[in-house]
């Protein structure tokens, strides 16, 4: 008889264990790696970070656009009292080279009864090719070149900004996930304490009924059970809060968060997260400070301020722009006859007498460069 009772007990225990395993397997489980992958693929802030990085590429393309060839034309005509006073046409293609240097090609046409003699051309017009260049200010460095160099640094800045935003998001998500994992473990522990208190109370009630224990012992056991129950409810509430924080990072796509799921459980353990963090920290410690996106941002800012200082120093120089065009007496684009005998050239010079604006702007740029360097060293 005793063997049969013992066998039945064993069967009941195995049935309960099997039922618990089936119920746990039916619940939705998630690992840390799955959680982070979901964030990287679907979280809207990840897409925002990617857009910040793309902004750097657009800045470079916009800055390089200042080197695109330029086409300009102008036409004027005056006809009065049956007389053609003048007809003027100027069309030109200008290709920037490096800084303030251009290769030009154009066509001039000028005819009329009252036209300035210097504007008169052959009846078929005058094609020309030539060059324009700044030989003092802007010879080696100018605003167009500075904008391209700044755009390259801004690309590095926005790339670091993207990495910083992603790092911050993943750090917060990982912290909440670890807190939830700890809360899950704490909940199981308090559930174990609650079951022990309940078993103790049940046992004392049985012993009290048969006279083995005093009735007052059941009161003490009941109070302990109530205390454990309140602690369990408090931990369960904290666990729910941690789970809610984790669910705020889970999105099914860029616009819709995941539906709330109370059956979600963690497949990993705190020990797994600790080993991952320990391994990652050991690898990252071997990387220099320059790999830190915050440092990268400040280095980019330092370089941008340095480019601005160089440009302000260039603007102190006087301006001397020269241009030289070879003229053709044949308007046909296929049979031009350019020669050194037919040409047009000019020069333009300008310089402020006191240079107060350019000199003081350069001094301000030097101070900004120094301050940016101090900020970089501080970081």
Wavefront OBJ file of the C-alpha trace (Angstrom):
o trace
v 0.000 0.000 0.000
v 2.802 2.387 0.892
v 4.607 1.589 -2.367
v 1.458 2.419 -4.333
v 1.049 5.746 -2.520
v 4.721 6.606 -3.100
v 4.399 5.717 -6.775
v 1.319 7.896 -7.137
v 3.151 10.811 -5.524
v 6.033 10.433 -7.975
v 3.624 10.414 -10.898
v 1.914 13.564 -9.613
v 5.274 15.351 -9.207
v 6.335 14.380 -12.744
v 2.999 15.578 -14.104
v 3.360 18.948 -12.362
v 6.924 19.401 -13.632
v 5.855 18.522 -17.163
v 2.954 20.965 -16.968
v 5.241 23.778 -15.785
v 7.716 23.103 -18.596
v 4.954 23.139 -21.197
v 3.524 26.389 -19.848
v 6.950 28.055 -19.905
v 7.648 26.870 -23.443
v 4.342 28.322 -24.590
v 5.365 31.757 -23.385
v 7.161 34.221 -25.656
v 10.839 34.274 -24.852
v 13.463 36.818 -25.873
v 17.236 36.932 -25.576
v 19.411 40.007 -25.252
v 20.795 39.617 -28.783
v 17.277 39.323 -30.212
v 16.226 42.401 -28.275
v 19.153 44.519 -29.558
v 18.663 43.258 -33.120
v 15.014 44.326 -33.012
v 16.059 47.805 -31.904
v 18.689 48.125 -34.634
v 16.243 47.045 -37.323
v 13.051 48.828 -36.305
v 13.586 51.618 -33.788
v 12.805 55.075 -35.263
v 15.781 56.695 -33.523
v 18.079 54.366 -35.471
v 16.585 55.692 -38.697
v 17.006 59.245 -37.401
v 20.676 58.529 -36.696
v 21.110 57.164 -40.221
v 19.582 60.367 -41.612
v 22.075 62.435 -39.637
v 24.906 60.487 -41.252
v 23.388 61.013 -44.713
v 23.339 64.757 -44.067
v 27.149 64.752 -44.132
v 27.161 63.221 -47.626
v 24.732 65.858 -48.857
v 26.942 68.635 -47.442
v 29.956 67.316 -49.355
v 27.993 67.085 -52.596
v 26.636 70.602 -52.068
v 30.133 71.990 -51.443
v 31.540 70.232 -54.487
v 28.713 71.761 -56.513
v 30.555 75.089 -56.374
v 33.045 73.509 -58.823
v 30.351 72.842 -61.383
v 30.682 74.737 -64.677
v 28.653 77.939 -64.886
v 26.795 79.220 -67.920
v 25.748 82.847 -68.203
v 24.482 84.978 -71.047
v 23.220 88.500 -71.610
v 21.485 90.060 -74.605
v 20.468 93.700 -75.163
v 18.932 95.402 -78.182
v 17.673 98.913 -78.868
v 15.710 99.731 -82.028
v 14.297 103.270 -82.362
v 13.049 105.387 -85.333
v 13.853 102.603 -87.774
v 17.444 102.517 -86.557
v 19.250 99.710 -84.820
v 21.001 101.544 -82.053
v 22.802 98.456 -80.781
v 22.569 94.683 -80.438
v 24.779 93.142 -77.757
v 25.150 89.451 -76.924
v 27.501 87.912 -74.383
v 27.474 84.161 -73.660
v 30.087 82.383 -71.564
v 30.912 79.029 -69.970
v 33.182 79.223 -66.921
v 34.786 76.147 -65.326
v 36.322 76.550 -61.831
v 39.629 74.733 -61.432
v 41.093 74.716 -57.888
v 40.551 77.907 -55.931
v 39.973 81.240 -57.662
v 41.073 80.043 -61.115
v 38.742 79.526 -64.054
v 38.903 78.360 -67.643
v 36.478 80.372 -69.771
v 35.020 80.032 -73.235
v 32.479 82.392 -74.732
v 30.992 84.302 -77.598
v 30.556 88.081 -78.042
v 28.420 89.805 -80.630
v 28.053 93.543 -81.002
v 26.532 95.513 -83.914
v 24.672 98.807 -84.247
v 24.770 102.377 -85.469
v 25.426 103.907 -82.068
v 27.449 101.143 -80.434
v 30.613 101.833 -78.442
v 33.525 100.969 -80.786
v 35.072 98.718 -78.136
v 31.975 96.511 -78.265
v 31.888 96.139 -82.055
v 32.667 92.646 -83.300
v 32.770 90.932 -86.683
v 29.347 90.435 -88.320
v 29.502 86.787 -87.284
v 30.618 87.555 -83.713
v 33.833 86.826 -81.806
v 34.454 83.525 -80.000
v 37.132 83.447 -77.300
v 38.816 81.148 -74.779
v 40.814 82.291 -71.790
v 41.682 82.049 -68.118
v 40.846 84.024 -64.989
v 42.833 83.832 -61.777
v 43.402 85.551 -58.444
v 47.145 85.922 -57.944
v 47.133 87.272 -54.357
v 44.051 86.632 -52.227
v 42.585 83.272 -53.161
v 45.559 81.915 -55.082
v 46.088 78.897 -52.782
v 42.971 79.001 -50.615
v 39.527 80.521 -50.969
v 35.983 80.184 -49.659
v 35.034 77.502 -52.189
v 37.970 75.314 -51.217
v 37.280 75.964 -47.521
v 33.660 74.845 -47.861
v 34.718 71.527 -49.389
v 37.220 70.863 -46.595
v 34.654 71.871 -43.967
v 32.075 69.552 -45.516
v 34.494 66.621 -45.218
v 34.958 67.392 -41.526
v 31.212 67.802 -41.064
v 30.772 64.337 -42.552
v 33.044 62.960 -39.831
v 31.130 65.002 -37.253
v 27.722 63.705 -38.340
v 29.021 60.138 -38.534
v 30.231 60.453 -34.942
v 26.905 62.042 -33.995
v 25.133 59.034 -35.486
v 27.321 56.620 -33.526
v 26.796 58.576 -30.333
v 23.006 58.508 -30.704
v 22.996 54.792 -31.467
v 25.338 54.085 -28.560
v 23.139 56.086 -26.199
v 20.001 54.285 -27.357
v 21.557 50.832 -27.076
v 23.065 51.692 -23.708
v 19.704 52.750 -22.284
v 17.981 49.723 -23.781
v 20.652 47.360 -22.443
v 20.459 48.933 -18.991
v 16.690 48.471 -18.834
v 16.987 44.922 -20.134
v 19.552 44.075 -17.443
v 17.333 45.683 -14.793
v 14.402 43.622 -16.024
v 16.529 40.463 -15.938
v 17.497 41.254 -12.357
v 13.848 41.937 -11.481
v 12.873 38.583 -13.007
v 15.439 36.784 -10.894
v 14.340 38.696 -7.810
v 10.700 37.837 -8.543
v 11.479 34.117 -8.707
v 13.397 34.378 -5.453
v 10.513 36.088 -3.618
v 8.090 33.605 -5.157
v 10.225 30.857 -3.619
v 10.129 32.640 -0.240
v 6.350 32.996 -0.532
v 5.916 29.288 -1.238
v 8.085 28.393 1.756
v 6.026 30.653 4.015
v 2.820 29.140 2.654
v 4.099 25.584 3.169
v 5.185 26.433 6.723
v 1.799 27.928 7.516
v -0.016 24.901 6.059
v 2.171 22.509 8.018
v 1.650 24.385 11.305
v -2.103 24.377 10.756
v -2.033 20.610 10.332
v 0.186 20.174 13.389
v -2.028 22.503 15.400
v -5.113 20.515 14.488
v -3.565 17.307 15.784
v -2.216 19.011 18.912
v 1.486 18.977 18.034
v 1.777 22.796 17.869
v 0.084 25.646 19.686
v -2.506 27.686 17.807
v -0.470 30.855 18.360
v 2.245 29.423 16.085
v -0.221 29.421 13.203
v -0.861 33.139 13.788
v 2.868 33.900 13.587
v 3.149 31.784 10.418
v 0.145 33.539 8.915
v 1.694 36.964 9.593
v 4.960 35.818 8.003
v 3.043 34.578 4.966
v 1.202 37.907 4.656
v 4.517 39.751 4.895
v 6.040 37.549 2.203
v 2.955 38.044 0.058
v 3.208 41.868 0.281
v 6.931 41.716 -0.558
v 6.156 39.459 -3.499
v 3.502 41.859 -4.808
v 5.896 44.792 -4.495
v 8.635 42.940 -6.402
v 6.089 41.818 -8.982
v 5.069 45.451 -9.513
v 8.712 46.486 -9.933
v 9.176 43.658 -12.397
v 6.201 44.888 -14.408
v 7.651 48.403 -14.474
v 10.975 47.087 -15.759
v 9.192 45.063 -18.427
v 7.234 48.139 -19.512
v 10.467 50.105 -19.935
v 11.939 47.326 -22.070
v 8.825 47.181 -24.245
v 9.144 50.906 -25.037
v 12.305 50.050 -27.015
v 10.641 47.273 -29.034
v 9.149 48.295 -32.385
v 7.710 46.099 -35.099
v 8.618 48.753 -37.689
v 9.703 52.403 -37.785
v 6.204 53.730 -37.041
v 4.487 51.130 -34.867
v 5.624 49.777 -31.494
v 5.163 46.152 -30.599
v 1.893 45.141 -28.942
v 2.045 44.824 -25.176
v 2.728 41.219 -24.151
v 2.527 40.217 -20.482
v 3.713 36.675 -21.255
v 7.135 37.842 -22.438
v 9.993 36.173 -20.580
v 13.784 36.337 -20.708
v 15.668 33.376 -22.086
v 19.101 34.567 -20.940
v 20.466 35.144 -17.464
v 22.394 37.913 -15.751
v 25.537 35.803 -15.933
v 25.289 35.769 -19.745
v 25.040 39.575 -19.882
v 27.936 39.976 -17.501
v 30.182 37.741 -19.624
v 29.217 39.651 -22.767
v 29.873 43.038 -21.149
v 33.160 41.843 -19.677
v 34.381 40.586 -23.053
v 33.269 43.742 -24.854
v 34.924 46.014 -22.284
v 38.184 44.097 -22.549
v 38.210 44.594 -26.331
v 37.212 48.257 -26.220
v 39.946 49.084 -23.706
v 42.498 48.255 -26.391
v 41.087 50.963 -28.680
v 42.411 54.514 -28.364
v 40.355 57.494 -27.248
v 40.108 58.712 -30.854
v 37.613 55.942 -31.600
v 35.195 57.505 -29.127
v 32.501 59.358 -31.104
v 32.514 62.238 -28.605
v 36.252 62.740 -29.183
v 35.768 62.347 -32.930
v 33.158 65.127 -32.895
v 35.498 67.505 -31.074
v 38.375 66.676 -33.429
v 36.112 67.492 -36.382
v 35.068 70.781 -34.771
v 38.722 71.625 -34.152
v 39.534 71.001 -37.816
v 36.551 73.075 -38.977
v 37.631 76.006 -36.825
v 41.180 75.593 -38.153
v 39.920 75.786 -41.745
v 37.966 78.924 -40.877
v 41.105 80.455 -39.325
v 43.085 79.708 -42.480
v 40.392 81.328 -44.622
v 40.273 84.455 -42.447
v 44.065 84.728 -42.749
v 43.770 84.506 -46.540
v 41.260 87.361 -46.580
v 43.869 89.765 -45.165
v 45.729 89.690 -48.480
v 44.882 92.305 -51.143
v 42.860 91.249 -54.178
v 44.466 91.095 -57.609
v 42.359 89.372 -60.273
v 43.640 88.990 -63.826
v 42.053 87.533 -66.938
v 43.303 86.850 -70.447
v 41.223 85.818 -73.468
v 42.369 84.634 -76.880
v 40.050 86.098 -79.522
v 39.070 84.479 -82.808
v 38.179 86.369 -85.956
v 36.178 83.396 -87.231
v 32.771 82.770 -85.665
v 32.614 79.142 -86.784
v 33.101 76.758 -83.830
v 34.876 74.307 -86.133
v 37.382 76.675 -87.798
v 38.641 79.062 -85.136
v 41.894 80.925 -85.641
v 43.112 81.928 -82.197
v 46.457 83.697 -82.116
v 48.527 85.812 -79.791
v 47.834 88.809 -82.016
v 44.147 88.868 -81.059
v 43.576 89.044 -77.340
v 41.840 90.844 -74.532
v 43.135 91.053 -70.998
v 42.556 92.978 -67.810
v 43.435 93.226 -64.146
v 41.544 94.375 -61.075
v 43.142 95.384 -57.761
v 41.526 96.287 -54.448
v 42.602 96.485 -50.799
v 41.209 98.189 -47.684
v 43.530 100.854 -46.339
v 43.480 99.816 -42.684
v 42.476 96.119 -42.869
v 40.655 96.448 -39.558
v 37.824 94.068 -40.424
v 39.935 91.261 -41.875
v 42.692 91.511 -39.240
v 40.292 91.424 -36.282
v 38.209 88.632 -37.803
v 41.427 86.655 -38.157
v 42.265 87.310 -34.483
v 38.802 86.104 -33.460
v 39.284 82.966 -35.565
v 42.627 82.329 -33.827
v 40.962 82.599 -30.416
v 38.187 80.234 -31.479
v 40.797 77.763 -32.681
v 42.651 77.907 -29.355
v 39.444 77.542 -27.345
v 38.373 74.589 -29.463
v 41.765 72.984 -28.809
v 41.372 73.468 -25.050
v 37.913 71.897 -25.208
v 39.327 68.934 -27.117
v 42.103 68.432 -24.542
v 39.512 68.658 -21.767
v 37.381 65.961 -23.384
l 1 2 3 4 5 6 7 8 9 10 11 12 13 14 15 16 17 18 19 20 21 22 23 24 25 26 27 28 29 30 31 32 33 34 35 36 37 38 39 40 41 42 43 44 45 46 47 48 49 50 51 52 53 54 55 56 57 58 59 60 61 62 63 64 65 66 67 68 69 70 71 72 73 74 75 76 77 78 79 80 81 82 83 84 85 86 87 88 89 90 91 92 93 94 95 96 97 98 99 100 101 102 103 104 105 106 107 108 109 110 111 112 113 114 115 116 117 118 119 120 121 122 123 124 125 126 127 128 129 130 131 132 133 134 135 136 137 138 139 140 141 142 143 144 145 146 147 148 149 150 151 152 153 154 155 156 157 158 159 160 161 162 163 164 165 166 167 168 169 170 171 172 173 174 175 176 177 178 179 180 181 182 183 184 185 186 187 188 189 190 191 192 193 194 195 196 197 198 199 200 201 202 203 204 205 206 207 208 209 210 211 212 213 214 215 216 217 218 219 220 221 222 223 224 225 226 227 228 229 230 231 232 233 234 235 236 237 238 239 240 241 242 243 244 245 246 247 248 249 250 251 252 253 254 255 256 257 258 259 260 261 262 263 264 265 266 267 268 269 270 271 272 273 274 275 276 277 278 279 280 281 282 283 284 285 286 287 288 289 290 291 292 293 294 295 296 297 298 299 300 301 302 303 304 305 306 307 308 309 310 311 312 313 314 315 316 317 318 319 320 321 322 323 324 325 326 327 328 329 330 331 332 333 334 335 336 337 338 339 340 341 342 343 344 345 346 347 348 349 350 351 352 353 354 355 356 357 358 359 360 361 362 363 364 365 366 367 368 369 370 371 372 373 374 375 376 377 378 379
